[in-house]
Amino acid sequence: MPYSVAIDIFGLDFSAATGGIWVPPAAFESTPGSPTFSAGPLGSGSFLTFPALSGPPAAPSVMLVSQPTAAGHASVGDLFRSGPTAAFPASAAAIQGVSMALQPPLGQADLDQLTGNFAALTLEVPSSLFYGVGALTGGWIFPVQITLSSVALILGPPAPAGSLSLRLTGSMQVSHFNVWTDNYPVVFTEFLSFAPSGDPVDTLHILSASYASPGISMPGPFGYAIKLLAPFIAGAITPVVETMVNQVIPGQVNAALFKLDPPQQLSSTAVVSVNTILITNSGIAVTATVADVFGPPLVTAPTTNVPDVVGDTVAKAETAITAAQLKMKVLYDSAATGDLIIEPMVEFQDPDPGQLVLVGSEVVVTVEAHGKPH
């Protein structure tokens, strides 16, 4: 009989689901093209059938189960992405999962916090653009490198519906007539949209980003010439921002699972995907799926309560925190430095005493020194 996979994802209508299995060579690719074996659409049943397979692939493979775009959604997409798998379960396999709307949607404050972690990025200008801009400006501007120092993601206008604006500020080093160099402030802008990645290989690649209308400006009369640099910058910075946004999704999922009663966490083989994403003027609303082909995607999370260590010595605090199956990180405030005879004491701790946390979490204690000089 053909290889089949039962789909059981709570909270979704997946009747239009389709499936693909890739049996690639040793080097997997994130965009593998057409699948080696196809299945679906699912129709009224609950099984995806791969008619060209009589059993699970004999070689390492990847699987993607997805939905086509639906009316009323900016994007509808991924239900399950396996990542490289040595062997799938025998027929009939079963993908178990759950759908969850991540709450609250990512708002402007969340985006500001995300972009606040941006590290400066320096781009060396390719020689073709170096000479192209130089020719257009009569040798006045040969762009050497661009340093992007700050980034902002902005909801609402001027971005079109379903997109947000990306704004970068920085500086550009230019060579004048290939004789002397100067630095000029530059501003780069583009519109970004996001969609489910459809990536069966890299399970951390949850969303894919695409850009439109890239533009760059700088003081002076040669703005028309440096516009040649905009697509180059867009191609370099869009994947960086895509990665930044992708890193937020698992944290949101884990936080939502921990709020369940009892608290839950992902199984070791579960994969997070995005089924829908909708960008509005007020936020980014994401519906995620958590699914696993090797068993239940969720397991009960091992939890413990944070002990109260305020007022304890560092040694005593460490004993209590270790006994609670937690890790301790010590921060020293300014009073803890200098040539003092001290017995360091814990003044503050984070998380607060009594808070329920995952086993293995970190407790940060702030220590202030007390005593007198030698």
C-alpha positions as CSV (number, residue, x, y, z in Angstrom):
1,M,0.0,0.0,0.0
2,P,1.2,3.6,-0.6
3,Y,2.9,5.4,2.2
4,S,0.4,7.6,4.1
5,V,0.6,10.1,6.9
6,A,-2.3,10.9,9.2
7,I,-2.7,14.7,10.0
8,D,-4.1,15.6,13.5
9,I,-3.4,19.2,14.2
10,F,-5.9,20.6,16.8
11,G,-7.5,24.0,16.0
12,L,-7.0,24.0,12.2
13,D,-9.0,23.1,9.1
14,F,-6.3,21.3,7.1
15,S,-8.5,19.7,4.5
16,A,-6.6,21.4,1.6
17,A,-3.2,20.3,3.0
18,T,-0.6,18.9,0.6
19,G,2.6,17.1,1.4
20,G,6.1,16.7,0.0
21,I,9.0,14.5,0.7
22,W,12.5,15.3,-0.5
23,V,15.2,12.6,-0.7
24,P,18.2,14.8,-1.5
25,P,21.9,14.1,-1.6
26,A,24.0,14.6,1.4
27,A,23.9,18.4,1.2
28,F,20.3,19.5,2.0
29,E,19.2,22.8,0.7
30,S,16.7,25.2,2.2
31,T,15.0,25.7,-1.1
32,P,15.0,22.2,-2.5
33,G,12.6,22.8,-5.5
34,S,10.0,20.2,-6.4
35,P,9.6,17.3,-3.9
36,T,10.8,13.9,-4.8
37,F,7.4,12.5,-3.7
38,S,4.1,14.4,-3.5
39,A,0.8,13.8,-1.6
40,G,-2.6,15.5,-1.4
41,P,-4.6,17.6,-1.3
42,L,-6.0,15.9,1.8
43,G,-9.7,16.3,0.9
44,S,-12.3,15.1,3.3
45,G,-10.1,12.4,4.9
46,S,-7.3,12.7,7.4
47,F,-4.5,10.9,5.5
48,L,-2.0,12.3,3.1
49,T,-1.0,9.5,0.7
50,F,2.2,9.4,-1.2
51,P,1.2,7.1,-4.1
52,A,4.8,6.7,-5.4
53,L,6.1,5.4,-2.1
54,S,5.3,1.9,-0.7
55,G,6.9,2.8,2.7
56,P,9.0,5.5,4.3
57,P,12.0,6.7,2.3
58,A,15.1,4.5,2.8
59,A,17.5,7.4,2.8
60,P,17.6,10.6,5.0
61,S,14.8,12.9,3.9
62,V,12.8,16.0,4.8
63,M,9.0,16.5,4.8
64,L,6.8,19.5,4.4
65,V,3.1,19.6,4.9
66,S,1.4,22.9,4.0
67,Q,-1.7,24.7,2.9
68,P,-2.3,26.9,-0.1
69,T,-3.0,30.6,0.3
70,A,-6.6,31.2,1.5
71,A,-8.8,34.2,1.0
72,G,-8.8,36.7,3.8
73,H,-5.3,35.9,5.0
74,A,-2.0,37.6,4.2
75,S,-0.5,34.2,4.0
76,V,-1.4,30.6,4.9
77,G,1.3,28.1,4.9
78,D,3.2,25.6,6.9
79,L,1.7,22.9,9.1
80,F,4.8,20.7,9.6
81,R,8.4,20.9,8.6
82,S,10.5,18.0,9.6
83,G,14.1,19.1,9.1
84,P,16.6,16.4,8.0
85,T,15.3,13.0,9.3
86,A,17.2,9.7,9.2
87,A,14.0,7.7,9.0
88,F,10.3,8.5,9.1
89,P,7.8,6.2,10.9
90,A,6.3,3.3,9.0
91,S,2.9,3.7,7.3
92,A,0.6,5.0,8.5
93,A,2.7,7.7,10.2
94,A,0.9,10.4,12.2
95,I,1.7,14.1,12.5
96,Q,0.3,15.3,15.8
97,G,0.1,19.0,16.5
98,V,-1.6,22.0,17.9
99,S,-2.3,25.4,16.4
100,M,-2.0,28.5,18.6
101,A,-2.5,32.2,18.0
102,L,0.5,33.9,19.6
103,Q,-0.7,36.5,22.1
104,P,-0.4,39.4,22.2
105,P,0.5,40.3,18.6
106,L,4.0,41.9,18.2
107,G,3.4,45.6,18.6
108,Q,5.7,48.6,18.0
109,A,7.2,48.4,21.4
110,D,8.2,44.7,20.7
111,L,9.7,45.7,17.4
112,D,11.7,48.5,19.1
113,Q,13.0,46.1,21.7
114,L,14.0,43.6,18.9
115,T,15.9,46.2,16.8
116,G,17.6,47.6,19.9
117,N,19.8,44.5,19.8
118,F,21.1,45.3,16.3
119,A,24.8,45.2,16.0
120,A,26.5,47.6,13.5
121,L,27.0,46.0,10.1
122,T,29.7,47.1,7.6
123,L,29.2,46.3,3.9
124,E,32.0,46.4,1.4
125,V,30.7,47.9,-1.8
126,P,31.3,45.6,-4.8
127,S,33.7,46.8,-7.4
128,S,30.9,47.0,-10.1
129,L,29.0,49.5,-7.9
130,F,32.2,51.3,-6.8
131,Y,33.0,52.1,-10.4
132,G,29.4,52.5,-11.5
133,V,28.6,55.3,-9.0
134,G,32.0,56.8,-9.6
135,A,31.3,57.1,-13.4
136,L,27.9,58.6,-12.8
137,T,29.3,61.3,-10.5
138,G,32.3,62.1,-12.6
139,G,34.7,60.6,-10.1
140,W,33.4,62.7,-7.2
141,I,32.0,59.7,-5.3
142,F,33.4,56.2,-5.3
143,P,31.5,54.4,-2.5
144,V,34.0,52.2,-0.5
145,Q,31.9,50.8,2.3
146,I,28.6,51.4,4.2
147,T,28.3,51.0,7.9
148,L,24.7,50.5,9.1
149,S,24.5,51.4,12.8
150,S,20.9,51.5,13.7
151,V,17.7,49.8,12.4
152,A,14.0,50.4,13.0
153,L,11.0,48.4,12.0
154,I,7.9,50.6,11.8
155,L,4.3,49.5,11.6
156,G,1.8,51.5,9.6
157,P,2.2,54.1,6.8
158,P,4.0,54.7,4.6
159,A,4.3,50.9,4.3
160,P,1.5,49.4,2.2
161,A,-1.0,47.0,3.7
162,G,0.5,43.8,4.9
163,S,4.0,45.2,5.2
164,L,6.1,47.2,7.5
165,S,8.9,49.8,7.0
166,L,12.6,49.1,7.6
167,R,14.7,52.2,8.2
168,L,18.5,52.1,8.6
169,T,20.9,54.9,9.5
170,G,24.6,54.8,9.2
171,S,27.5,56.3,7.2
172,M,29.2,55.7,3.9
173,Q,32.9,56.0,3.3
174,V,33.6,57.4,-0.2
175,S,36.7,58.2,-2.2
176,H,36.8,61.5,-4.0
177,F,38.5,61.0,-7.4
178,N,40.3,58.0,-5.8
179,V,42.5,60.6,-4.0
180,W,41.0,61.4,-0.5
181,T,38.2,59.9,1.5
182,D,35.2,61.3,3.4
183,N,32.3,59.9,5.4
184,Y,28.7,60.9,4.8
185,P,25.5,60.0,6.8
186,V,23.1,57.8,4.9
187,V,19.6,56.6,5.4
188,F,18.3,53.4,3.8
189,T,14.6,52.4,3.7
190,E,12.6,49.5,2.3
191,F,9.2,47.8,2.8
192,L,9.2,44.3,4.3
193,S,6.6,41.6,4.1
194,F,6.8,38.1,5.8
195,A,5.4,34.7,4.9
196,P,5.7,31.2,6.2
197,S,9.1,29.9,5.1
198,G,8.0,26.7,3.4
199,D,11.5,25.5,4.4
200,P,11.5,21.8,5.2
201,V,15.2,21.7,5.9
202,D,16.1,24.5,8.3
203,T,13.5,24.3,11.1
204,L,14.8,27.6,12.6
205,H,13.8,29.3,9.3
206,I,10.2,29.9,10.3
207,L,9.4,33.0,8.4
208,S,10.8,34.3,5.1
209,A,11.1,38.0,4.4
210,S,10.9,39.8,1.1
211,Y,11.5,43.5,0.4
212,A,10.1,46.2,-1.9
213,S,11.0,49.8,-2.9
214,P,14.5,50.0,-1.5
215,G,15.9,53.5,-1.3
216,I,19.0,55.3,0.0
217,S,19.7,59.0,0.5
218,M,22.7,61.1,1.6
219,P,23.4,64.9,1.7
220,G,24.6,66.5,-1.4
221,P,23.7,66.6,-5.1
222,F,24.5,63.0,-6.0
223,G,21.5,61.2,-4.5
224,Y,20.5,59.9,-8.0
225,A,23.8,58.1,-8.3
226,I,23.9,56.3,-4.9
227,K,20.4,54.9,-5.6
228,L,22.3,52.2,-7.4
229,L,23.4,50.9,-4.0
230,A,19.9,50.4,-2.7
231,P,19.3,46.8,-4.1
232,F,22.7,45.8,-2.9
233,I,22.0,46.9,0.7
234,A,18.5,45.4,0.6
235,G,19.9,42.0,-0.4
236,A,22.4,42.2,2.5
237,I,20.2,43.5,5.3
238,T,16.9,41.7,4.6
239,P,18.2,38.2,5.6
240,V,19.7,39.8,8.8
241,V,16.3,41.2,9.8
242,E,14.6,38.0,8.8
243,T,16.8,36.1,11.3
244,M,16.1,38.6,14.0
245,V,12.3,38.2,13.6
246,N,12.7,34.4,13.4
247,Q,14.4,34.3,16.7
248,V,11.4,35.8,18.4
249,I,8.8,33.2,17.4
250,P,10.1,30.2,19.5
251,G,10.3,32.4,22.6
252,Q,6.6,33.4,22.1
253,V,5.6,29.7,21.6
254,N,7.5,28.6,24.7
255,A,6.0,31.3,26.8
256,A,2.5,30.4,25.6
257,L,3.1,26.7,26.4
258,F,4.4,27.5,29.9
259,K,1.1,29.2,30.7
260,L,-0.9,26.0,30.2
261,D,-2.0,24.0,33.2
262,P,0.1,22.1,33.7
263,P,3.0,23.9,32.0
264,Q,4.1,22.3,28.7
265,Q,7.2,22.3,26.6
266,L,8.1,21.1,23.1
267,S,9.1,17.5,22.7
268,S,12.7,16.9,21.5
269,T,11.5,16.3,17.9
270,A,8.7,18.9,17.7
271,V,9.0,21.7,15.1
272,V,7.5,25.2,15.3
273,S,6.0,26.5,12.0
274,V,3.9,29.5,11.1
275,N,0.6,28.9,9.5
276,T,-0.6,32.5,9.1
277,I,0.9,35.9,9.6
278,L,-1.0,39.2,9.2
279,I,0.7,42.6,9.5
280,T,-1.6,45.6,10.3
281,N,-1.0,49.1,11.5
282,S,-1.2,48.0,15.1
283,G,0.8,44.7,15.2
284,I,2.0,41.5,13.7
285,A,-0.5,38.6,14.4
286,V,1.0,35.1,14.0
287,T,-0.7,31.7,14.2
288,A,1.9,29.0,14.8
289,T,1.7,25.2,14.6
290,V,3.6,22.9,16.8
291,A,3.8,19.4,15.3
292,D,5.7,16.2,15.5
293,V,5.7,13.0,13.4
294,F,7.4,10.9,16.1
295,G,4.8,11.3,18.9
296,P,3.0,14.0,20.9
297,P,4.6,17.4,20.2
298,L,4.1,18.6,23.8
299,V,5.3,17.1,27.1
300,T,4.8,18.3,30.7
301,A,7.5,20.8,31.5
302,P,9.7,20.1,34.6
303,T,9.2,23.1,36.9
304,T,10.4,24.4,40.2
305,N,9.9,27.4,42.4
306,V,12.6,30.1,42.8
307,P,14.0,30.1,46.3
308,D,14.3,33.4,48.3
309,V,18.0,34.2,48.6
310,V,17.8,37.9,49.2
311,G,20.1,38.6,52.3
312,D,22.0,35.4,51.8
313,T,25.7,35.2,51.2
314,V,26.7,34.2,47.7
315,A,27.7,30.7,48.9
316,K,24.4,30.1,50.7
317,A,22.4,31.5,47.7
318,E,24.2,29.2,45.4
319,T,23.4,26.2,47.6
320,A,19.7,27.0,47.7
321,I,19.5,27.7,43.9
322,T,21.4,24.6,43.0
323,A,19.1,22.5,45.3
324,A,16.1,23.9,43.3
325,Q,17.7,22.6,40.1
326,L,18.4,26.1,38.9
327,K,21.6,28.0,37.7
328,M,22.9,31.1,39.4
329,K,24.5,34.2,37.7
330,V,26.1,36.8,40.0
331,L,26.2,40.5,39.2
332,Y,28.2,42.9,41.4
333,D,27.1,46.5,41.8
334,S,29.5,49.4,42.2
335,A,29.7,49.0,45.9
336,A,31.1,45.5,45.5
337,T,34.4,46.8,44.0
338,G,37.4,48.2,45.8
339,D,39.7,47.1,48.5
340,L,37.2,46.0,51.1
341,I,36.9,43.3,53.7
342,I,33.5,41.9,52.8
343,E,31.0,39.1,53.0
344,P,29.0,39.6,49.8
345,M,25.3,39.5,50.3
346,V,22.5,39.2,47.8
347,E,20.5,42.4,47.5
348,F,18.3,41.6,44.5
349,Q,17.3,38.5,42.5
350,D,15.5,37.9,39.3
351,P,13.1,36.0,39.0
352,D,11.4,36.9,42.2
353,P,11.1,34.4,45.0
354,G,8.4,31.8,44.6
355,Q,8.0,32.2,40.9
356,L,7.4,29.0,38.9
357,V,10.1,28.4,36.3
358,L,11.5,25.7,34.2
359,V,14.1,23.4,35.8
360,G,17.5,24.6,34.6
361,S,16.5,28.2,34.4
362,E,18.9,31.0,35.4
363,V,18.5,33.1,38.6
364,V,20.4,36.4,38.4
365,V,21.5,37.7,41.8
366,T,22.9,41.1,42.4
367,V,25.5,41.4,45.2
368,E,26.6,44.4,47.1
369,A,29.7,44.4,49.3
370,H,29.6,45.3,52.9
371,G,32.5,45.9,55.3
372,K,35.3,48.4,55.8
373,P,38.6,49.2,54.1
374,H,41.8,47.4,55.0
